[in-house]
Amino acid sequence: MAVFDYIDPTCNPVTYPVLQPILFATRRSCNGSPNANWYLQRGDHHFHYSFTSHRSGWENGRKHGEQENNPLIVHVVYKNHTDGHLPEKYSFAGVDKENIIISTIKKCEDDNSVIIRAFNIEGRQTETNLHFFNPLTSLLKTNIIEEEPRKLTLTKKQPELSFGGYAIETFKLNL
């Protein structure tokens, strides 16, 4: 559990409040039994936190919280690739609505198509355009286990996807 203390614990404390995170680690089960077991949590325990402000409402702080908890992982390649055809400025995939989150991009289990799974964090119906790094030749909507595909019409470069309130949707793409 993480909490914040407001008293300066240093040798020369300041008089104004100081916000400092504290990590509490439970050492014994909290089930109330006199024979409650001890938790063996050997080793070092680390956590990170972010402290910021925003307008009231979870919607206004959501993006900052997600960014802090999902840092960008960089993979450095030292070999110069001369056979690539995409400029570095291009995005791999994206949507144009803030409440639609792409959670998964992966190879399909059954063939070489691409699976994109996304979810709607708000309770309202949302239509969003999918931006992908290459043109699509086909687009199918499947269930969450990538079965029961239904072909969607591709009428423009950036297909429009429909999400119900709080819906999780899975799409199968062919390039």
C-alpha positions in Angstrom: 0.0 0.0 0.0 1.4 3.4 -0.8 0.5 6.5 1.2 2.0 10.0 1.5 3.4 11.5 4.7 3.5 15.2 5.1 6.1 15.6 7.9 9.8 16.1 7.0 11.7 13.2 8.7 15.2 14.6 8.1 17.6 15.8 10.7 16.9 19.4 9.8 13.1 19.4 9.1 11.4 22.2 7.3 8.2 23.7 8.8 6.1 23.4 5.6 4.4 20.2 4.5 6.5 17.8 2.4 4.9 15.2 0.3 6.8 11.9 0.4 5.7 8.5 -0.7 5.9 5.6 1.7 5.6 1.9 0.8 4.0 -0.3 3.3 4.5 -4.0 2.9 2.2 -6.4 4.8 4.1 -9.0 6.7 1.3 -11.1 8.1 -2.1 -12.1 6.8 -4.9 -9.8 7.8 -7.6 -12.5 8.0 -8.0 -12.2 11.8 -7.1 -15.7 12.7 -4.7 -16.2 15.6 -2.8 -18.7 13.3 -2.5 -16.2 10.5 0.5 -17.0 8.3 3.5 -14.7 7.8 4.2 -13.4 4.3 7.7 -14.1 3.2 8.6 -11.1 1.1 12.3 -11.4 0.9 14.4 -9.0 -1.1 14.0 -5.4 -2.1 10.6 -3.9 -2.9 10.4 -0.9 -5.2 7.6 1.2 -6.6 7.3 4.4 -8.5 4.7 7.2 -8.3 3.6 10.3 -10.0 2.4 13.5 -8.4 0.4 15.9 -10.5 -2.8 17.9 -10.6 -5.6 18.1 -13.1 -9.2 19.3 -13.4 -11.5 17.2 -11.2 -12.8 13.9 -12.6 -10.9 10.7 -13.5 -11.3 11.4 -17.2 -8.9 14.4 -16.8 -6.2 12.4 -15.0 -6.5 9.1 -16.8 -4.0 9.7 -19.6 -1.2 10.9 -17.2 -1.8 7.9 -15.0 -1.6 5.5 -17.9 1.6 7.1 -19.2 3.3 6.9 -15.9 2.3 3.2 -15.4 3.2 2.2 -18.9 6.5 3.7 -19.7 7.9 3.6 -23.3 10.3 0.7 -23.6 13.0 1.5 -26.1 14.9 -1.1 -28.1 18.0 0.2 -29.7 19.1 -1.4 -33.0 22.7 -0.6 -34.0 22.5 -2.0 -37.5 21.5 0.5 -40.2 18.5 -0.9 -42.1 18.5 0.4 -45.7 15.7 -1.8 -46.9 13.0 -0.2 -44.8 10.3 1.8 -46.6 8.6 3.8 -43.8 9.8 7.2 -42.5 10.4 7.3 -38.7 7.7 9.9 -38.4 4.9 7.3 -39.1 2.9 5.8 -36.4 2.4 2.0 -36.4 -1.3 2.2 -35.5 -3.7 4.5 -33.8 -7.3 5.8 -33.3 -8.7 9.3 -33.3 -10.8 9.1 -30.2 -9.4 9.6 -26.6 -11.8 7.1 -25.1 -10.7 4.2 -27.3 -7.6 2.4 -26.2 -5.6 -0.1 -28.3 -4.5 -2.7 -25.9 -3.1 -5.4 -28.2 -1.5 -5.6 -31.6 -0.3 -9.2 -32.4 -0.1 -11.8 -35.0 -3.2 -13.9 -35.4 -3.1 -17.4 -33.8 -4.4 -19.1 -37.0 -2.7 -17.3 -39.9 -0.5 -14.4 -40.8 -3.0 -11.6 -40.3 -2.8 -9.0 -37.6 -5.1 -8.8 -34.6 -5.9 -5.5 -32.9 -7.9 -5.5 -29.7 -9.2 -2.2 -28.3 -11.6 -1.1 -25.6 -13.9 1.8 -24.8 -13.3 3.4 -21.4 -16.5 5.4 -21.5 -20.1 4.3 -21.4 -21.1 5.9 -24.7 -21.2 4.6 -28.2 -18.1 5.7 -30.1 -17.1 5.6 -33.8 -13.4 6.0 -34.4 -11.1 5.9 -37.4 -8.3 3.3 -37.3 -4.9 4.5 -38.7 -2.5 1.8 -39.7 1.0 1.9 -41.1 0.0 0.1 -44.3 -3.2 -0.1 -46.3 -5.6 -2.8 -45.4 -6.9 -5.4 -47.9 -9.5 -6.8 -45.5 -10.9 -6.1 -42.1 -12.9 -8.5 -40.0 -14.6 -8.2 -36.6 -14.1 -11.2 -34.4 -15.0 -12.3 -30.9 -12.4 -12.0 -28.2 -10.9 -15.4 -28.9 -10.5 -14.5 -32.6 -13.4 -16.6 -33.9 -16.7 -16.0 -35.7 -15.2 -13.4 -38.1 -17.6 -10.9 -39.7 -16.3 -9.0 -42.7 -16.4 -5.2 -42.5 -16.6 -3.0 -45.5 -13.4 -1.1 -46.4 -14.6 2.0 -48.2 -11.8 4.4 -47.2 -8.1 4.5 -46.2 -8.9 4.8 -42.5 -11.8 2.4 -41.6 -14.3 3.5 -39.0 -14.8 1.1 -36.1 -17.8 1.1 -33.8 -17.5 0.6 -30.1 -20.4 0.2 -27.6 -20.1 1.7 -24.1 -17.3 0.0 -22.2 -17.0 -2.5 -25.1 -13.9 -4.6 -25.9 -13.6 -5.3 -29.6 -11.2 -7.5 -31.6 -10.4 -6.9 -35.3 -8.5 -9.1 -37.7 -6.6 -7.1 -40.4 -5.0 -8.3 -43.6 -2.4 -6.0 -45.3 
